[in-house]
Amino acid sequence: MRADPGATGATFAGLGARRAESVVYVVDASGAMVSSLKFILAELERSVRGLSTAQRFAVVLFRERPEAGTAYDLFVPPGGDAGRVALAPANATNKAALARWLAVVQPGGRSDPLDGLRCGLAFKPDVVFLLSRSIRRSGGEAGAEPGVWGRGRAGNHGRA
């Protein structure tokens, strides 16, 4: 983590980081979240509102979206470039834009966190908050049952 004296911590869903100049939220927006997504997005908005202006953030919502040809949605701040990986300054304009963006999110599709997590890590943040529900993991076998993400590490027979 960087030692910016203006940056402060961040909290999300009961977890926290004492010092984080850059924060990325990777959140499950799949159909599995239908009963809880409203509350999770409210917590996400609360967390971002609590960031200082010295901090930067990104939000990645992952879910299978074949119609859009993507496995995640990425918040792009006003004037931002969707093709460029850049953290948004935690200013009032970006916080308000995030609230508007989150207000129309509806859960759907299957949960597959890998692409969303890869996107979040590409920002090279100080902290990543990953929130998902019902992540099932394969035992590392090729051709694992549909809906199971990942293949595990070679040779570990399904143990992480």
Secondary structure, DSSP 4 states (H G I P E B T S, - for coil): ----TT---EEETTEEESS-SEEEEEEE-SGGGTTTHHHHHHHHHHHHHTS-TT-EEEEEEEEEETTTTEEEEE---TT--TTS--PEE--HHHHHHHHHHHHT----S---HHHHHHHHHHT--SEEEEE-SS--B--S-TTPPTT-B----TTSTT--
